[in-house]
Amino acid sequence: MRNELGHFTLGEHATFRNGLNFSKDSRGKGCLLIGVPDFQSRFSPDYESLSQINPKGIAKADDYLKKDDIVFVRSNGNKALVGRSLYIDKDVEALFSGFCIRARLTSTEINKLFFAYFTRSTNFKSQIASSSGTNINNLSQEILSRVRLPAFKKKDQEKIAAVLSVIDAKIDCNNRINAELEAMAKTLYDYWFVQFDFPDANGKPYKSSGGKMVYNATLKREIPAGWKNSTIGETFRSHLGGTPSRDIDEYWSPGEVNWLSSGENPSTFVVAPDEKISTLGLQNSPAKLLPRGTVILSIVRHLRVSILGIEAATNQSVVGIVETAKLKHCFIYPYLVREIPRLMALRTGAQQPHINKGVLDESPLLIPADGPLNTYTSTAEPLFLQIQKNLQQNVELAQLRDWLLPLLMNGQVTVA
């Protein structure tokens, strides 16, 4: 399937439009808004997590997105983000911010899903690599209009898109399964350790069946008899990460140790590192190598909880809580997820709202009796294990897709 038709020039087959700038007065409800933080590594938007805006008096009809549109990061101080794309895969009332730019195909010669995948290829990225400014990096309508797509026959475009979309469909299926598994684990945790209706000796809900409750003055509430109060710092080893000096090459090469540059991982488990540092870099920085099963919390901006599925060190915006023989990650993770609203309210700092490690260490913790705790762990741990396996499979599927993408786009691999 070598390309015998030359190239399509995008400007001859699409129109472009920059996004809108909204003032604080436009904050409110009414219309979804896509901004730079919504891109990450997604193929399509996570519509449920999008912020909303009141578009009254600002947006015109042509400013709204339509199914099959492509939205790009147009302008950002981080050049690595410029050119990232999102495929609008359904009809939804949504706008896009002034730091974004939209491409809308007008030609029937180009398959829309094929175009969406092309925008994630190294071919596309190399063509827009010249987008730069003095203080901020930019992707303009002119640069997009000059982009050239390989002019495969329409049926071949459809075949390429079909192969890649099958892989993405499996990734999406795994994500939906994981969402259900995590919801099951959360329900189990809440039922046992918040409502205290874990099975008693007769298999009946403990509190609802009249199980003995005692008042705990520290927690200021009744808890099951035999349970005790503690804190994160008293119960677990917790570690604040660190960053090796970027000025010393030997701290970063050879890359021997997994290292996370942020705790803002969108998944339950971390199964791949952001970067790698050298053993020397680990030894000459505050970073600590944390074992699998460690629960990590980002303590800057939006606090987020994840579990290490790999051994890794982290930077100074992350605290790691090392699980114990009895209190495993399947107990610590849902506990911390419930604590996020309280911890968010304790953040300080105007530019970078954050909490200190000491605030986390002082967090109150209820320690269950061994019987209910062991039964819970044997029930919940397999759920978390399956979540981790699905995420690891997603990493492998994404690697396969990203390996196939340039080969399919340049005709080195053909689809029968």
N, C-alpha and C positions, 0 to 999 in steps of 0.2 A: 504494500500500500504506500509506496513512495509517492511523494507529492509531485504530480505532473501538471498541476494547475496554478503554480505560483503561489501568490499570497492574496488574502483579502486585506485591504487597508481599512482599519476600523472606522476612520472618519467618514468613509463612503457608505457605511452600513449601520451607523449608530448615531444617536444624538447624545449630548452631554449637558449636565446641569449641576451647578454648584449648590450646596446646601444653604440653609438659612441660619442667620445668627439671631438668637433669642435673648432678650433681656430677662432679668430676674422677675419682672412683672408678668412674664409669660408662663411662669411656673404654675402648674396645676394639672388638671385632668382634661381629657378630651381626645388626645392623639398620641400614639406611640412615637418615640424619638430615638433614632439611632445615632450614637456618638462614637468617638474613637475607642472608649473603653469597652464597647460592645463587640469589637472585632475579635480580639485574642487570636486563637487559631481556628475559629469556627468557620464552617462552610456556609451555613445559614444562620440568621440571628436566633438567639434564645429569646423568643418573643415575650415570654413570661417575665423575664428579668429587665426588660426595657423600661426606661423612665418614660414619663408622660409630660406633655406640654399642652398649653391652651393655645391653639393656632388662630384664634379669632382675630381678624383684622391684619394678619401677617401673611399667612400662607395662601397661595393661589392654587388653582386646580392642578397646574403642571408641576407643582412642588411635591405633590404626593407620590409615593412609590406605587408601582404596579408589580404584579407577579412577573417574574423573569428579569426584573431589573438587576443590575449589579451596582453595588455601592462600594466605593474605594475610600481609604483614608487619603485625603487630599493634602493635608498640611499637619506637620507635627515636628516638635523639636527633636524627636528620636527618629532618625532616618530609617531605621529598621521597620518602623510601622507604616511608613508611606508606601502606598500601593497595595496594602492588604485589602482583600475583597470579601464581600458578603453577597451571597446569592439569595434574592427574595423569592422563596419557593412557594409562597401562597399569597392570595389576595388578603391584604390587611391594610387598615388605615394607619399609615405611618409616614413621618417626615424624617429628614436626615440633617445633621448639624452643618454649620458653615465650614467645619474642618473636613467635610466629606464631599465627594463628587459622585454623581450618578451617570452610568452609561445605560442607554436603552436601545436595544437592537431594533432597527427598522427594516431589516432585510430578511427575506425568507431563505436566503442562501446559507445562513449560519444557524446551526442548531443552538438554541439558547443554553442548554445544559452543557454542551461542548464548550461554548464560550466561557461559561462559569469556571469550568475546570482549567481552561487555558490560562485564565488570569492567575492561577496558582502555580503555573509552570515556571521553570528557570528561564525559558525563552521570553515570557512576558516580563519577568522581573529584570532581566538584562536590558530589555528595550526601554524601560522606564528609569533605569539606574541614573540617568543624567538629570533627574529631577532634583534640583537643589537650589537653595537661596543663600543669602548671606548669613542670616540668623536662624532661619527656619527652613526646613526642607519641604518642597512643594511638588505636587503632581497637578499639572494644568490640563485643561481641555485640549490644548494644542498637542501636548505630549501624548495623550491618549489617542487623539485622532491619527497620529502617525504610527501607532502600533500596527504590526502586520501579523495576521493569523494565517497558519498554513491552510491552503484552500483545498482541503479534502472534499470529496464528493459528499453530499448531504447524508447519504446512507452510511458512509464510513464515519462521519462525525457522530451519528446516532449510535453506532456500534461502540465507538470509543467512550462516549458518555455512559452507555449502558454498563460497560465493564467496570468503570470507576464508581458508578452509582451503586452497583451491587455491593461493593466493598463498604461504601459509606452507609448503606442500608443495614449491614450487619453491625457496624459500629453503633449506629443509632439504636438498633435492637438491644445490644448489650447495655447501652446507657439507660434504656427504659426498664430493662430487667433490674439493673442496679438501683434505680430509683425505687422500685417496688421492694427490693430486698432491704434497702436502708429504711424505708417506711415501716416494714415489719419489725426491724430491729429497734427502731424508735418506740413503736407501740409497746413492744415487749419490755423495754427499759422503763417507760413511763408507768406501765401497769404494775410492775414489780417494785420499783424504787421511788416512785413519786406517789402513786395511789396506795402502795403497800398491799396490793392484792396478789402477791405471789402465792403459789400453792402451799397450803399448810400440810401438816402430817397426814391429813385425810384427803388431800388433793383439792380442797376448797379454797376460795379466795381468803387470804389471811385476815385482813382488816374487816372486810364485809361480813365475815363469818364470826366476828367477835374476838379475833386474836388480840392478845394483850398488848396494849400501847402504853408507853411511859412518856412523860413530859421531859424534854431536853431543854435546859435553861439556855444553853449556848445557841442552839438552833431556833429556840423559841417556838417549838412545835412538838407534837407528840410523834414518837418514832416507835417501831416495833421493839419489844423487849429483847435485850441481848445485842442490839445494834449500838454503835458508838459514833460520836462525832470526831472529826479530825480536820486537817487542812491539806491542801495539795503539797505544801512544803514539808509538812511533817510525815507525809505518807510516801512521797515519791522523790526520786532524784530528778531535778530539773536543771536544764542547761541553756544559757543564752549563747547564741552563736557569734561568729565573728568573720571578718573578711581579711584574707592575706593581702599584703601590700601589692597593689597593681604595678608598682614600679620595679618589682623584682621578678624577672621572667622565671626564675627557678622555682618560684612559689606556685606557678601555674602550669609549668611544663617540666616533665611529662604529666599528663592528666591521669592521676592514679586514684583519686578519692572523689566520690560523688559529692557535689556541693550545690545547695539550693540558694539562689539569690533572693528568694522571696518565699514567704509561707502562703501567699495568696494562690494556692493551688485549687482549681475548680472542682477537682475530684476528691472522693473520699480517701483514696490511697495515692501516694506519690510512688509511681513505678518507673520514673525516668528522671535523671538529674537535669537541672538547668545548665550547669557547667561542671567541670572537673578541676580540681586543684592537685598539686603534688603533695607527696608525703611531707616534704620539707615545708610547704606552705601550711599544712595542718599543724605541724610542730611549732611554727613560728607565728601563730595567730591565736586568738581566743576561741576559734572554732573547735568543736569536739565532734568526733565520729560517733554518731548515734546509731544504735542497733535497729534492725527491723522490728516493727511493732511499737516503736516510739510514737507518741501522739504529739504533733507539732501545732503550735498556735502562732499565727502572725499577730504581732502586737502593735502594728502601725496601720493607721487608716482603718480600713474595713477588716475587723478581726475575723480570721477564718481558721477552721480546724481541719487537719488532715492526719492521716496515719502513714508512717513510712513503710512502704513495701520493699524498700531497699536500705542498705546501710548508707548513711549520708551525713555530711556536716551541713551547717546552715550559716547564713549571715546573721548579723546582729539584730535583725528585725523579727527573729523567730526564736521562740522558746520551745525546747523539747522536753516532754515529760516521759520518762522511761518507765514502761510497765513493770510490774512485779510478778512474782510467781502466782499470786492469787488475784491481783487486780490487773486484768489484762486490758488491751486496747479496746476490746468490745464493750468494756465498762467505762473506761476513761473518755472515749470519743463522744458517746451520747450525753455523758455528764457535761462535758465542755460545751457542746452544741447548745445545751439548755442554759449555760452560763453566759453565752455571748451577749444577750441584751443587757445584763447587769454590768458586764465588763465594758461594754461600749459606753455606758453612762459614766464610767470612771476615767475615760481618756482625758489627757491633758495635752496642751500644745495647740496653737492656732494653725501653724503651717502644716505640721504633720501630727495630727491627733494620735496619741499612743497611750499604752499603759506600760508601767514598769514591771519587770519580772517579779518584784516583791508583791505587787498587787495580785498577781496570779498565785504566788506561793501562799498568800493569806486566804485564798478562796476556801470557804467552808465546804467540807466533804463529809458525807454520811457513809460509814463503813458497814455494809450488811453483815449479818451472821454468815458463817462459812457454808451452811447448808443451802440457803437460797442463792448465795453468790456462786457456788460451784455448779448448781443446776442451771442458773442463768448462763454462765460461761459456756457450758456444754451445749446449750441451745443456740446462743447468739454467735459464738465464734465461727461455726460453719457458714453462717450468713455473710459475715465479713470476709471469710476466705473466698467465697464465691464472687463477691464484689471485686476483690483483688484480682482473681483469675480473669474475670471479664475485662477489667481495665488493662491487664497485661496483654490480653488478646487484642484489644483495641490498639495498643501501641504497635504490635506486630502487623496488624492490618493496615494501619496508617503508613508504616514503613513500606509495605508492599505497594500501596497505592502511590506513594510518593516516588517509589522506584519505577513503577510502570508509567507514571504520568509523562515524563520527558520522552521516554521511548515510544509511547503511543503518539505523542505530538509531533515527533520528527520522522515517524514512519519506520523506525527500527524494529518495532514490534507491530504485527498486524493482527486484526481480529477477523476470524473466519465468518 
